[in-house]
Amino acid sequence: MFFVARRAVLSSPRPSHLQRATRTDITRRTFVSSAVDSVADGFLDLATALPLPSAFPPYSTTIILVTVVSRLVFTLPFSLWAQQRRWRLQDVVTPALKKMVPKVQAEVIEDIKKEGHFIVPKDTFKNPEKKAQLNAKINHMVKERTSKIINLAQKRMLVEHKCGPRMTFLLPAITQLPLFFGSTFVVSRLCQSPTPLDMESFLTLSNLSHVDSTMTLPIVLGLITLANVESSTWFMTASQRGEKAAANEKLRERAEAGTMKLEWGTIVKPSLRFISVIRVVWAATMPGGVVIYWVSSATFGLIQTWVFDYWTRRRHQAKERISLTTTPAAPLPSVQTPTAIAQKPAITSRKLHKRGGLP
């Protein structure tokens, strides 16, 4: 009876105000509505055909199962692709750039020496203030030129190894949007009366076509989304935490010095935290069926993040064990990211004198 009533409603004539629209608009809306209605009817047929135990609510369980299967088929392959690119960046590009830094700094110092910047008047050697200014000037030149060379090498290697961070981050997110909004639209259409979903309750939902009056599921959705944002630090090794702390210290020093630049990593995390709050407010206004879909999709994403982070942690620990069993390499400069080049120690007047720069 519910299926007959729903099909009768979905096939009813359009309101009179739509008749004033152009033929193109009417055709487009009819096509979209027909597609959504077909998918909605298929969902209802699937919910009644699945051999579920009697203790499982059929429509809620079907929403959860369809969410998991669709994420496995349509979004997980892109997430695996992105994870492989992150590993290439960590295992190939970043170590190669770190090894380049000492050699590039030495070449930059030689170039500066050939340009005559080490040749200064005698009064500069005797004046401590002028010597400090000279040291600061040379250190700034070394740092600036080294950073420029390393950045160019980084861009070249990112293209060569196909592990650019922007595409790695954006493509999985972009591929999830059509599935998310399409599924939300279909489930929202299913919750419109008359529908059999208003005869089924689930957890704190009195029925699937009404909002959650207790706000339990919307709050759970916000917590899951926030956990997905913060869980990146939960599986870090001790060395990774040290690198993270050093990178944060450098950012703090830049902020205090007034040389802070807007970076991609400093924008993403606060934005995602804000979105987790917005999702709670948004979910509080949506039907229960839609909230079930959102919670199921967010839970799948959280589990996927945990698996990838644990996998990355195991790979990092394996590399650390291998490095301990091999011959220790020469110490590298204290750089944490390819673009954050450590400042060369100040060149003293004695060093300048030995190099022939000062009389």
Backbone hydrogen bonds in HBPLUS format (Angstrom, degrees):
<---DONOR---> <-ACCEPTOR-->    atom                        ^
c    i                          cat <-CA-CA->   ^        H-A-AA   ^      H-
h    n   atom  resd res      DA  || num        DHA   H-A  angle D-A-AA Bond
n    s   type  num  typ     dist DA aas  dist angle  dist       angle   num
A0005-ALA N   A0001-MET O   2.94 MM   4  6.15 163.6  1.96 150.0 154.8     1
A0006-ARG N   A0002-PHE O   2.88 MM   4  6.00 156.6  1.94 144.8 151.6     2
A0007-ARG N   A0003-PHE O   2.98 MM   4  6.13 167.8  2.00 148.9 152.2     3
A0008-ALA N   A0004-VAL O   2.96 MM   4  6.10 150.0  2.05 143.4 152.2     4
A0009-VAL N   A0005-ALA O   2.99 MM   4  6.25 152.5  2.07 144.9 151.7     5
A0010-LEU N   A0006-ARG O   2.85 MM   4  6.09 165.1  1.88 156.6 160.9     6
A0011-SER N   A0007-ARG O   2.97 MM   4  5.99 139.7  2.14 138.8 148.2     7
A0012-SER N   A0009-VAL O   3.21 MM   3  5.19 166.1  2.23 105.6 109.0     8
A0018-LEU N   A0015-PRO O   3.16 MM   3  5.81 152.7  2.24 113.8 121.0     9
A0019-GLN N   A0016-SER O   3.04 MM   3  5.38 147.8  2.15 107.4 116.8    10
A0021-ALA N   A0018-LEU O   3.06 MM   3  5.44 159.9  2.10 110.7 117.0    11
A0026-ILE N   A0022-THR O   3.09 MM   4  6.37 162.9  2.12 150.3 155.0    12
A0027-THR N   A0023-ARG O   2.94 MM   4  6.09 157.2  2.00 145.9 152.2    13
A0028-ARG N   A0024-THR O   2.96 MM   4  6.16 160.0  2.00 149.8 155.1    14
A0029-ARG N   A0025-ASP O   2.96 MM   4  6.13 170.2  1.97 155.2 157.5    15
A0030-THR N   A0026-ILE O   2.92 MM   4  5.99 155.2  1.98 144.3 151.8    16
A0031-PHE N   A0027-THR O   2.97 MM   4  6.14 155.8  2.03 146.5 152.6    17
A0032-VAL N   A0028-ARG O   3.01 MM   4  6.28 168.9  2.02 156.0 158.2    18
A0033-SER N   A0029-ARG O   2.86 MM   4  5.92 165.6  1.88 149.4 154.3    19
A0034-SER N   A0030-THR O   2.88 MM   4  5.90 155.2  1.94 142.2 149.5    20
A0035-ALA N   A0031-PHE O   2.96 MM   4  6.16 157.7  2.01 148.1 154.1    21
A0036-VAL N   A0032-VAL O   2.96 MM   4  6.19 164.2  1.98 153.1 157.2    22
A0037-ASP N   A0033-SER O   2.85 MM   4  5.99 159.8  1.89 148.0 154.2    23
A0038-SER N   A0034-SER O   2.92 MM   4  6.08 151.9  2.00 144.8 152.2    24
A0039-VAL N   A0035-ALA O   3.05 MM   4  6.33 161.1  2.09 149.4 154.0    25
A0040-ALA N   A0036-VAL O   2.86 MM   4  6.06 157.4  1.91 149.9 156.9    26
A0041-ASP N   A0037-ASP O   2.88 MM   4  6.06 160.8  1.92 148.1 152.8    27
A0042-GLY N   A0038-SER O   2.94 MM   4  6.14 153.3  2.01 143.4 151.3    28
A0043-PHE N   A0039-VAL O   2.92 MM   4  6.19 146.5  2.04 144.0 153.0    29
A0044-LEU N   A0040-ALA O   3.07 MM   4  6.40 158.1  2.12 148.8 153.9    30
A0045-ASP N   A0041-ASP O   2.97 MM   4  6.25 158.0  2.02 149.1 155.2    31
A0046-LEU N   A0042-GLY O   2.90 MM   4  6.08 153.6  1.97 144.0 151.6    32
A0047-ALA N   A0043-PHE O   2.87 MM   4  6.11 157.7  1.92 152.7 158.5    33
A0048-THR N   A0044-LEU O   3.19 MM   4  6.43 148.9  2.29 143.1 150.1    34
A0049-ALA N   A0045-ASP O   2.99 MM   4  6.11 133.7  2.21 139.6 152.5    35
A0049-ALA N   A0046-LEU O   3.13 MM   3  4.98 128.1  2.41  92.2 106.3    36
A0050-LEU N   A0046-LEU O   3.01 MM   4  6.04 144.9  2.14 155.0 159.6    37
A0052-LEU N   A0050-LEU O   2.90 MM   2  5.63 134.7  2.10 106.7  93.0    38
A0056-PHE N   A0053-PRO O   3.06 MM   3  5.58 158.8  2.10 115.1 121.5    39
A0061-THR N   A0057-PRO O   2.99 MM   4  5.92 161.4  2.03 154.7 160.8    40
A0062-THR N   A0058-PRO O   2.94 MM   4  5.99 151.7  2.02 140.5 148.6    41
A0063-ILE N   A0059-TYR O   2.99 MM   4  6.19 154.2  2.06 146.0 152.3    42
A0064-ILE N   A0060-SER O   3.12 MM   4  6.41 159.2  2.16 149.1 153.9    43
A0065-LEU N   A0061-THR O   2.93 MM   4  6.17 164.3  1.95 152.3 156.7    44
A0066-VAL N   A0062-THR O   2.88 MM   4  5.94 168.2  1.90 152.5 156.0    45
A0067-THR N   A0063-ILE O   3.02 MM   4  6.09 150.4  2.11 140.3 148.7    46
A0068-VAL N   A0064-ILE O   3.05 MM   4  6.33 161.8  2.09 151.8 155.4    47
A0069-VAL N   A0065-LEU O   3.01 MM   4  6.21 170.8  2.02 156.1 158.5    48
A0070-SER N   A0066-VAL O   2.94 MM   4  5.94 163.3  1.96 146.2 151.4    49
A0071-ARG N   A0067-THR O   3.01 MM   4  6.14 155.5  2.07 146.8 153.4    50
A0072-LEU N   A0068-VAL O   2.97 MM   4  6.18 154.9  2.04 148.0 155.1    51
A0073-VAL N   A0069-VAL O   3.01 MM   4  6.19 152.6  2.09 148.6 155.5    52
A0074-PHE N   A0070-SER O   2.88 MM   4  5.76 168.2  1.89 149.9 153.9    53
A0075-THR N   A0071-ARG O   3.15 MM   4  5.06 148.8  2.26 120.7 129.4    54
A0076-LEU N   A0071-ARG O   2.94 MM   5  6.13 149.8  2.04 171.0 175.1    55
A0079-SER N   A0075-THR O   3.12 MM   4  6.41 150.9  2.21 150.5 159.4    56
A0080-LEU N   A0076-LEU O   2.92 MM   4  6.19 156.2  1.98 158.4 164.2    57
A0081-TRP N   A0077-PRO O   3.02 MM   4  6.23 154.2  2.09 142.8 150.1    58
A0082-ALA N   A0078-PHE O   2.96 MM   4  6.19 155.4  2.03 144.4 150.4    59
A0083-GLN N   A0079-SER O   2.95 MM   4  6.16 151.5  2.03 143.8 151.8    60
A0084-GLN N   A0080-LEU O   3.03 MM   4  6.28 154.1  2.10 149.4 155.1    61
A0085-ARG N   A0081-TRP O   3.24 MM   4  6.54 150.9  2.33 141.9 149.3    62
A0086-ARG N   A0082-ALA O   3.02 MM   4  6.38 150.5  2.11 146.5 154.6    63
A0087-TRP N   A0083-GLN O   3.02 MM   4  6.31 155.8  2.08 148.7 154.7    64
A0088-ARG N   A0084-GLN O   3.03 MM   4  6.32 150.0  2.12 144.2 152.2    65
A0089-LEU N   A0085-ARG O   3.05 MM   4  6.32 152.4  2.13 144.8 152.0    66
A0090-GLN N   A0086-ARG O   2.98 MM   4  6.27 155.8  2.04 148.4 154.7    67
A0091-ASP N   A0087-TRP O   2.80 MM   4  5.79 160.3  1.83 150.8 156.3    68
A0092-VAL N   A0088-ARG O   2.95 MM   4  5.41 151.2  2.03 136.4 142.5    69
A0093-VAL N   A0088-ARG O   3.35 MM   5  6.81 158.0  2.40 149.8 156.0    70
A0094-THR N   A0089-LEU O   2.99 MM   5  6.08 171.3  2.00 167.3 168.5    71
A0096-ALA N   A0092-VAL O   3.32 MM   4  6.28 155.6  2.38 139.4 146.5    72
A0097-LEU N   A0093-VAL O   2.98 MM   4  6.22 156.5  2.04 156.8 163.5    73
A0098-LYS N   A0094-THR O   3.03 MM   4  6.26 156.5  2.08 152.4 158.8    74
A0099-LYS N   A0095-PRO O   3.05 MM   4  6.30 153.0  2.13 147.7 154.2    75
A0100-MET N   A0096-ALA O   3.17 MM   4  6.39 134.2  2.39 136.6 148.4    76
A0100-MET N   A0097-LEU O   3.13 MM   3  5.06 129.5  2.39  92.9 106.6    77
A0101-VAL N   A0098-LYS O   3.33 MM   3  5.47 141.2  2.49  98.7 108.3    78
A0104-VAL N   A0100-MET O   2.92 MM   4  6.03 165.2  1.94 164.0 169.0    79
A0105-GLN N   A0101-VAL O   2.91 MM   4  6.05 163.1  1.94 158.1 162.6    80
A0106-ALA N   A0102-PRO O   3.02 MM   4  6.22 157.1  2.07 146.7 152.5    81
A0107-GLU N   A0103-LYS O   3.03 MM   4  6.30 159.1  2.08 148.7 154.3    82
A0108-VAL N   A0104-VAL O   2.88 MM   4  6.09 155.4  1.94 150.4 157.7    83
A0109-ILE N   A0105-GLN O   2.97 MM   4  6.20 158.3  2.02 148.9 154.1    84
A0110-GLU N   A0106-ALA O   3.08 MM   4  6.35 155.8  2.14 146.3 152.6    85
A0111-ASP N   A0107-GLU O   2.95 MM   4  6.22 155.5  2.01 147.3 154.1    86
A0112-ILE N   A0108-VAL O   2.91 MM   4  6.18 159.2  1.95 151.9 157.4    87
A0113-LYS N   A0109-ILE O   2.90 MM   4  6.10 150.1  1.99 143.1 151.8    88
A0114-LYS N   A0110-GLU O   2.91 MM   4  6.19 154.3  1.98 148.1 154.5    89
A0115-GLU N   A0111-ASP O   3.01 MM   4  6.26 140.8  2.17 142.7 153.4    90
A0117-HIS N   A0112-ILE O   3.37 MM   5  6.00 161.0  2.41 166.9 161.4    91
A0116-GLY N   A0113-LYS O   3.11 MM   3  5.36 158.3  2.16 105.4 112.1    92
A0119-ILE N   A0116-GLY O   3.27 MM   3  5.49 155.0  2.34 104.2 111.5    93
A0124-THR N   A0121-PRO O   3.21 MM   3  5.59 140.8  2.37 103.9 113.9    94
A0125-PHE N   A0122-LYS O   3.06 MM   3  5.27 123.5  2.39 100.8 114.5    95
A0126-LYS N   A0122-LYS O   3.29 MM   4  6.67 145.0  2.42 146.0 155.4    96
A0127-ASN N   A0123-ASP O   3.05 MM   4  6.07 129.2  2.32 137.0 149.1    97
A0131-LYS N   A0127-ASN O   2.93 MM   4  6.19 153.7  2.00 154.6 163.1    98
A0132-ALA N   A0128-PRO O   2.94 MM   4  6.15 155.7  1.99 146.3 152.0    99
A0133-GLN N   A0129-GLU O   3.03 MM   4  6.31 153.3  2.10 143.1 150.6   100
A0134-LEU N   A0130-LYS O   2.89 MM   4  6.12 150.9  1.97 143.9 151.8   101
A0135-ASN N   A0131-LYS O   2.89 MM   4  6.16 162.7  1.92 151.5 155.8   102
A0136-ALA N   A0132-ALA O   2.92 MM   4  6.13 162.8  1.95 148.9 153.6   103
A0137-LYS N   A0133-GLN O   2.94 MM   4  6.09 153.1  2.01 142.7 150.2   104
A0138-ILE N   A0134-LEU O   2.94 MM   4  6.19 165.3  1.96 156.1 159.2   105
A0139-ASN N   A0135-ASN O   2.88 MM   4  6.02 164.7  1.90 152.3 157.3   106
A0140-HIS N   A0136-ALA O   2.96 MM   4  6.05 155.5  2.02 142.8 149.4   107
A0141-MET N   A0137-LYS O   3.01 MM   4  6.26 154.8  2.07 145.0 151.9   108
A0142-VAL N   A0138-ILE O   2.89 MM   4  6.16 161.3  1.93 154.3 159.1   109
A0143-LYS N   A0139-ASN O   2.94 MM   4  6.12 166.3  1.96 150.2 154.1   110
A0144-GLU N   A0140-HIS O   2.90 MM   4  5.97 165.5  1.92 150.4 154.7   111
A0145-ARG N   A0141-MET O   3.00 MM   4  6.03 170.3  2.01 150.5 153.5   112
A0146-THR N   A0142-VAL O   2.96 MM   4  5.92 157.5  2.01 145.2 152.3   113
A0147-SER N   A0143-LYS O   2.95 MM   4  6.00 160.7  1.99 145.4 151.1   114
A0148-LYS N   A0144-GLU O   3.09 MM   4  6.28 154.7  2.16 143.3 149.8   115
A0149-ILE N   A0145-ARG O   3.10 MM   4  6.36 160.4  2.14 148.8 153.1   116
A0150-ILE N   A0146-THR O   2.91 MM   4  6.12 167.4  1.93 157.0 160.7   117
A0151-ASN N   A0147-SER O   2.87 MM   4  5.94 156.1  1.92 147.1 153.9   118
A0152-LEU N   A0148-LYS O   3.13 MM   4  6.31 156.4  2.18 143.4 149.1   119
A0153-ALA N   A0149-ILE O   3.00 MM   4  6.28 156.4  2.06 146.8 153.7   120
A0154-GLN N   A0150-ILE O   2.77 MM   4  5.98 148.8  1.87 146.3 155.8   121
A0155-LYS N   A0151-ASN O   2.99 MM   4  6.25 161.4  2.03 150.7 153.9   122
A0156-ARG N   A0152-LEU O   3.10 MM   4  6.32 159.4  2.15 145.4 151.0   123
A0157-MET N   A0153-ALA O   2.93 MM   4  6.12 159.3  1.98 148.6 154.1   124
A0158-LEU N   A0154-GLN O   2.87 MM   4  6.04 154.8  1.93 152.8 159.7   125
A0159-VAL N   A0155-LYS O   3.19 MM   4  6.38 155.4  2.26 143.9 149.3   126
A0160-GLU N   A0156-ARG O   2.94 MM   4  6.12 156.9  2.00 144.1 151.5   127
A0161-HIS N   A0157-MET O   2.87 MM   4  5.92 162.9  1.90 151.0 153.8   128
A0162-LYS N   A0158-LEU O   2.95 MM   4  5.62 109.0  2.47 127.5 141.8   129
A0163-CYS N   A0158-LEU O   3.10 MM   5  5.25 159.8  2.14 142.2 148.6   130
A0162-LYS N   A0159-VAL O   3.38 MM   3  4.98 151.0  2.47  91.7  99.9   131
A0168-THR N   A0164-GLY O   3.22 MM   4  6.28 154.3  2.29 146.8 154.6   132
A0169-PHE N   A0165-PRO O   3.03 MM   4  6.15 146.3  2.15 142.7 149.5   133
A0170-LEU N   A0166-ARG O   2.84 MM   4  5.98 168.5  1.86 157.2 161.1   134
A0171-LEU N   A0167-MET O   3.10 MM   4  5.62 165.2  2.12 137.9 142.6   135
A0174-ILE N   A0170-LEU O   2.81 MM   4  5.99 158.6  1.85 160.8 168.0   136
A0175-THR N   A0171-LEU O   2.95 MM   4  6.10 161.7  1.99 157.3 161.4   137
A0176-GLN N   A0173-ALA O   3.27 MM   3  5.31 137.2  2.47  95.1 106.6   138
A0177-LEU N   A0174-ILE O   3.26 MM   3  5.45 140.9  2.43 101.4 111.4   139
A0180-PHE N   A0176-GLN O   2.89 MM   4  6.01 160.2  1.93 154.8 161.3   140
A0181-PHE N   A0177-LEU O   2.95 MM   4  6.04 175.0  1.95 163.9 163.2   141
A0182-GLY N   A0178-PRO O   2.89 MM   4  5.72 153.3  1.96 140.3 149.1   142
A0183-SER N   A0179-LEU O   2.94 MM   4  5.85 163.5  1.97 142.6 147.7   143
A0184-THR N   A0180-PHE O   2.93 MM   4  6.04 156.0  1.99 144.9 152.6   144
A0185-PHE N   A0181-PHE O   2.94 MM   4  6.05 154.9  2.01 143.1 149.3   145
A0186-VAL N   A0182-GLY O   3.03 MM   4  6.30 157.3  2.09 147.8 153.7   146
A0187-VAL N   A0183-SER O   2.93 MM   4  6.10 173.8  1.94 156.7 158.4   147
A0188-SER N   A0184-THR O   2.92 MM   4  5.94 155.0  1.98 142.9 150.7   148
A0189-ARG N   A0185-PHE O   3.00 MM   4  6.17 146.4  2.12 138.5 147.3   149
A0190-LEU N   A0186-VAL O   2.95 MM   4  6.27 147.5  2.05 144.8 154.5   150
A0191-CYS N   A0187-VAL O   3.07 MM   4  6.35 137.5  2.26 142.4 153.0   151
A0192-GLN N   A0189-ARG O   3.22 MM   3  5.42 162.1  2.25 106.0 111.4   152
A0198-ASP N   A0195-THR O   3.44 MM   3  6.13 166.1  2.46 114.6 117.4   153
A0199-MET N   A0196-PRO O   3.12 MM   3  5.60 160.4  2.16 114.7 118.1   154
A0200-GLU N   A0197-LEU O   3.32 MM   3  5.51 168.0  2.34 109.4 111.2   155
A0208-LEU N   A0197-LEU O   3.24 MM  11  5.37 146.1  2.37 151.7 141.8   156
A0202-PHE N   A0205-LEU O   3.12 MM   3  5.13 152.5  2.20 131.0 139.5   157
A0205-LEU N   A0202-PHE O   2.79 MM   3  5.13 163.7  1.82 137.5 138.0   158
A0289-GLY N   A0208-LEU O   2.83 MM  81  4.79 149.5  1.92 144.3 134.0   159
A0288-GLY N   A0210-HIS O   2.78 MM  78  5.61 131.0  2.02 129.5 135.8   160
A0215-MET N   A0212-ASP O   3.18 MM   3  5.44 156.8  2.24 108.3 115.1   161
A0219-ILE N   A0215-MET O   3.22 MM   4  6.20 155.3  2.29 137.0 143.5   162
A0220-VAL N   A0216-THR O   2.92 MM   4  6.19 157.3  1.97 151.9 159.2   163
A0221-LEU N   A0217-LEU O   2.86 MM   4  6.05 154.4  1.93 149.9 156.7   164
A0222-GLY N   A0218-PRO O   3.03 MM   4  6.36 155.6  2.10 145.0 150.6   165
A0223-LEU N   A0219-ILE O   2.96 MM   4  6.25 157.0  2.02 151.7 157.7   166
A0224-ILE N   A0220-VAL O   2.94 MM   4  6.14 158.8  1.99 151.9 157.3   167
A0225-THR N   A0221-LEU O   3.00 MM   4  6.19 162.3  2.03 150.2 155.1   168
A0226-LEU N   A0222-GLY O   2.93 MM   4  6.11 156.0  1.99 144.5 151.4   169
A0227-ALA N   A0223-LEU O   2.85 MM   4  6.01 154.2  1.91 145.0 152.5   170
A0228-ASN N   A0224-ILE O   2.98 MM   4  6.20 147.6  2.09 144.0 152.5   171
A0229-VAL N   A0225-THR O   3.23 MM   4  6.53 138.1  2.41 137.0 147.4   172
A0229-VAL N   A0226-LEU O   3.07 MM   3  5.08 126.2  2.37  94.3 108.4   173
A0230-GLU N   A0226-LEU O   2.99 MM   4  6.29 158.7  2.03 153.6 158.7   174
A0231-SER N   A0227-ALA O   2.90 MM   4  5.64 138.0  2.08 146.5 154.0   175
A0233-THR N   A0230-GLU O   3.44 MM   3  6.51 171.1  2.45 129.2 129.1   176
A0234-TRP N   A0231-SER O   3.11 MM   3  5.10 154.0  2.18 103.1 111.1   177
A0241-ARG N   A0237-THR O   2.95 MM   4  6.24 153.9  2.02 150.4 157.7   178
A0242-GLY N   A0238-ALA O   3.01 MM   4  6.28 151.0  2.10 143.9 151.8   179
A0243-GLU N   A0239-SER O   2.95 MM   4  6.26 156.5  2.01 148.2 154.0   180
A0244-LYS N   A0240-GLN O   2.88 MM   4  6.08 156.1  1.94 146.5 153.5   181
A0245-ALA N   A0241-ARG O   2.87 MM   4  6.09 157.0  1.92 147.0 153.0   182
A0246-ALA N   A0242-GLY O   2.94 MM   4  6.17 156.3  2.00 146.7 153.2   183
A0247-ALA N   A0243-GLU O   2.91 MM   4  6.13 155.6  1.97 146.8 153.5   184
A0248-ASN N   A0244-LYS O   2.94 MM   4  6.20 156.5  1.99 147.9 154.3   185
A0249-GLU N   A0245-ALA O   2.94 MM   4  6.16 148.4  2.04 142.9 151.7   186
A0250-LYS N   A0246-ALA O   3.01 MM   4  6.30 150.8  2.09 145.6 152.8   187
A0251-LEU N   A0247-ALA O   3.02 MM   4  6.34 155.2  2.09 146.0 152.8   188
A0252-ARG N   A0248-ASN O   2.94 MM   4  6.19 150.0  2.03 143.6 151.9   189
A0253-GLU N   A0249-GLU O   2.94 MM   4  6.22 154.8  2.01 146.7 153.2   190
A0254-ARG N   A0250-LYS O   2.92 MM   4  6.19 155.1  1.98 148.4 155.2   191
A0255-ALA N   A0251-LEU O   2.95 MM   4  6.17 154.1  2.01 143.4 150.7   192
A0256-GLU N   A0252-ARG O   2.96 MM   4  6.23 156.1  2.01 148.5 154.5   193
A0257-ALA N   A0253-GLU O   2.92 MM   4  6.10 146.6  2.03 142.4 151.8   194
A0258-GLY N   A0254-ARG O   2.96 MM   4  6.05 113.5  2.42 137.4 153.0   195
A0259-THR N   A0254-ARG O   2.96 MM   5  5.09 145.2  2.08 150.4 150.9   196
A0258-GLY N   A0255-ALA O   3.25 MM   3  5.11 150.1  2.34  95.0 103.8   197
A0266-THR N   A0263-GLU O   3.23 MM   3  5.50 134.3  2.45 101.4 113.0   198
A0267-ILE N   A0264-TRP O   3.16 MM   3  5.48 155.9  2.22 108.8 116.1   199
A0268-VAL N   A0264-TRP O   3.31 MM   4  6.52 159.5  2.36 159.2 163.4   200
A0271-SER N   A0267-ILE O   3.20 MM   4  6.25 154.5  2.27 148.9 156.5   201
A0272-LEU N   A0268-VAL O   2.92 MM   4  6.20 156.8  1.98 157.4 164.1   202
A0273-ARG N   A0269-LYS O   3.02 MM   4  6.28 152.4  2.10 151.7 159.3   203
A0274-PHE N   A0270-PRO O   3.06 MM   4  6.30 154.7  2.13 144.4 150.7   204
A0275-ILE N   A0271-SER O   2.95 MM   4  6.27 150.8  2.04 145.7 154.3   205
A0276-SER N   A0272-LEU O   3.03 MM   4  6.29 146.9  2.15 143.4 151.2   206
A0277-VAL N   A0274-PHE O   3.16 MM   3  5.35 130.3  2.42  99.5 111.8   207
A0278-ILE N   A0274-PHE O   3.08 MM   4  6.42 158.7  2.13 148.8 155.1   208
A0279-ARG N   A0275-ILE O   2.88 MM   4  6.07 151.6  1.96 152.3 159.2   209
A0280-VAL N   A0277-VAL O   3.16 MM   3  5.39 129.6  2.43 100.4 112.7   210
A0281-VAL N   A0277-VAL O   3.43 MM   4  6.88 159.0  2.48 149.5 153.4   211
A0282-TRP N   A0278-ILE O   2.91 MM   4  6.14 163.6  1.93 156.0 161.2   212
A0283-ALA N   A0279-ARG O   2.81 MM   4  5.82 162.8  1.84 144.8 150.0   213
A0284-ALA N   A0280-VAL O   3.13 MM   4  6.26 138.8  2.30 139.7 149.6   214
A0285-THR N   A0282-TRP O   3.10 MM   3  5.64 158.9  2.15 112.8 119.2   215
A0286-MET N   A0283-ALA O   3.24 MM   3  5.17 162.3  2.28 103.5 108.8   216
A0290-VAL N   A0287-PRO O   3.14 MM   3  5.53 123.1  2.48 106.9 119.5   217
A0291-VAL N   A0287-PRO O   3.18 MM   4  6.55 157.6  2.23 151.2 157.9   218
A0292-ILE N   A0288-GLY O   2.92 MM   4  6.18 153.4  1.99 151.6 158.6   219
A0293-TYR N   A0289-GLY O   3.16 MM   4  6.45 154.9  2.23 141.9 148.0   220
A0294-TRP N   A0290-VAL O   2.93 MM   4  6.27 160.8  1.97 151.9 157.0   221
A0295-VAL N   A0291-VAL O   2.86 MM   4  6.06 166.2  1.88 154.4 157.6   222
A0296-SER N   A0292-ILE O   2.96 MM   4  6.06 160.7  2.00 147.4 153.1   223
A0297-SER N   A0293-TYR O   2.90 MM   4  6.09 162.7  1.93 153.6 158.1   224
A0298-ALA N   A0294-TRP O   2.89 MM   4  6.04 160.5  1.92 150.2 155.8   225
A0299-THR N   A0295-VAL O   2.89 MM   4  6.02 154.8  1.96 146.8 153.7   226
A0300-PHE N   A0296-SER O   3.00 MM   4  6.23 157.0  2.06 146.1 152.1   227
A0301-GLY N   A0297-SER O   3.00 MM   4  6.27 158.5  2.05 146.1 151.9   228
A0302-LEU N   A0298-ALA O   2.91 MM   4  6.17 149.6  2.01 145.5 153.8   229
A0303-ILE N   A0299-THR O   2.99 MM   4  6.23 167.0  2.01 154.5 157.1   230
A0304-GLN N   A0300-PHE O   2.94 MM   4  6.13 159.6  1.98 150.1 156.3   231
A0305-THR N   A0301-GLY O   2.96 MM   4  6.13 154.6  2.02 142.7 149.3   232
A0306-TRP N   A0302-LEU O   2.94 MM   4  6.24 160.2  1.98 152.0 157.1   233
A0307-VAL N   A0303-ILE O   2.96 MM   4  6.21 161.2  2.00 152.3 156.9   234
A0308-PHE N   A0304-GLN O   3.01 MM   4  6.24 166.2  2.03 152.6 155.9   235
A0309-ASP N   A0305-THR O   2.87 MM   4  6.02 161.9  1.90 152.7 158.2   236
A0310-TYR N   A0306-TRP O   2.86 MM   4  5.98 160.1  1.90 150.4 155.9   237
A0311-TRP N   A0307-VAL O   2.89 MM   4  6.01 157.4  1.95 146.4 153.3   238
A0312-THR N   A0308-PHE O   2.87 MM   4  6.08 157.5  1.92 147.1 153.1   239
A0313-ARG N   A0309-ASP O   2.90 MM   4  6.11 151.7  1.98 143.0 150.9   240
A0314-ARG N   A0310-TYR O   2.97 MM   4  6.26 159.3  2.02 151.1 155.6   241
A0315-ARG N   A0311-TRP O   3.08 MM   4  6.36 157.2  2.13 148.1 154.2   242
A0316-HIS N   A0312-THR O   2.94 MM   4  6.15 157.0  1.99 148.5 154.8   243
A0317-GLN N   A0313-ARG O   2.89 MM   4  6.14 158.5  1.94 152.4 158.2   244
A0318-ALA N   A0314-ARG O   2.96 MM   4  6.14 152.7  2.04 144.5 151.9   245
A0319-LYS N   A0315-ARG O   3.03 MM   4  6.31 153.6  2.10 146.2 152.7   246
A0320-GLU N   A0316-HIS O   3.00 MM   4  6.28 150.8  2.09 145.2 153.3   247
A0321-ARG N   A0317-GLN O   2.99 MM   4  6.27 154.0  2.06 147.5 153.9   248
A0322-ILE N   A0318-ALA O   3.05 MM   4  6.29 155.1  2.11 145.4 152.1   249
A0323-SER N   A0319-LYS O   2.94 MM   4  6.13 155.5  2.00 146.1 152.7   250
A0324-LEU N   A0320-GLU O   3.10 MM   4  6.31 140.4  2.26 141.0 150.6   251
A0325-THR N   A0322-ILE O   3.19 MM   3  5.31 132.2  2.43  97.8 110.0   252
A0335-VAL N   A0333-PRO O   2.75 MM   2  5.69 129.7  2.00 113.9  97.7   253
A0340-ALA N   A0337-THR O   3.13 MM   3  5.26 146.7  2.25 105.2 114.9   254
A0352-LEU N   A0348-THR O   3.06 MM   4  6.40 157.0  2.12 145.8 152.7   255
A0353-HIS N   A0349-SER O   2.86 MM   4  6.06 148.3  1.96 142.8 151.4   256
A0354-LYS N   A0350-ARG O   2.94 MM   4  6.25 154.7  2.00 148.3 154.6   257
A0355-ARG N   A0351-LYS O   3.02 MM   4  6.23 149.1  2.12 146.4 154.5   258
A0357-GLY N   A0352-LEU O   2.83 MM   5  5.11 143.7  1.96 167.3 160.0   259
A0356-GLY N   A0353-HIS O   3.14 MM   3  5.15 153.2  2.22  99.1 107.0   260
